[in-house]
Amino acid sequence: MSPSPQRKRIRKSPADRRAEIVDAAAAIALTEGLECITLRRIGDQLGVRPGLISHYFPAVEDLVAEAFGTAAGAELNTLLPVDPVTGSPTDRLARFFALATGAAYDDISRLWINARHLSRYRPALRDRVGHQEALWRGRLEALVRDGVDRGEFRTTDPYVTTIQILVVIDGLGAHANTEAADRPEVVTRMAVSTAERELGLESGVLTRNGAALDAARGDAPVPSDPDGTPDPRVSEADRRVLP
């Protein structure tokens, strides 16, 4: 009997191998923390020798920074796409808040807490955190300015309003490691209410549109008013959501 032919190993390109390493590190960062990223751990994860990892990242600190940037960048592109396909600024902002709140957002909130703490001692990570923060401000400010230009939002200073919204989001995200089950609704929706107030929007419009998005995905109750009572005024137009 002739021996079975051996599988030919496909050698990955340097770009593909590097991306694989960064993706594995980003996954560990999200689920376990940036401190758990080591050359040996990533090598075990990918079934390769640690020396291969060090070939691409001689300093593990550079891999930690890259992993954070990849995870945070993917989050930003999900919440605030560079080139949104459709939707008014109000729809896109409602979508942003619908995706950026709740348990599904806790892992990335913990990663930001983790990164900001470690960045005090790790220059490469500190630079990447600053870069990601600038991207966040720029992307959200662009949305706010678009809403002002279209007459949907009213604010005299889009930049300041953007900072106000992000400060509240960061403040709420800082509690991702604590129990939030008994947190009053007025607290959990502080970022949304801040945006509505500072942008001159009707109270509850972002909540209703965001709830409509969740309902379309099958993971939320019928849209409600800020006090939690069902809103009979929600029309089919209010139920429009982005894909």
Salt bridges, closest charged atoms under 4 A:
GLU20 OE2 - LYS12 NZ 2.41
GLU20 OE1 - ARG17 NH1 2.65
GLU32 OE2 - ARG41 NH2 2.84
GLU61 OE1 - ARG122 NH1 3.37
GLU66 OE2 - ARG18 NH1 3.64
GLU66 OE1 - ARG128 NH2 3.18
ASP107 OD1 - ARG110 NH1 3.26
GLU133 OE2 - ARG116 NH2 2.96
GLU141 OE2 - ARG145 NH2 2.81
ASP146 OD2 - ARG92 NH1 3.06
ASP146 OD1 - ARG150 NE 3.17
ASP170 OD2 - ARG116 NH2 3.37
GLU196 OE1 - ARG189 NH2 3.42
GLU198 OE2 - ARG197 NE 3.25
GLU202 OE2 - ARG208 NH2 3.29
GLU202 OE2 - ARG233 NH1 3.70
ASP214 OD1 - ARG217 NH1 2.82
ASP219 OD2 - ARG217 NH2 2.90
ASP225 OD1 - ARG233 NH2 3.54
ASP231 OD2 - ARG208 NH1 3.37
ASP231 OD1 - ARG233 NE 3.13
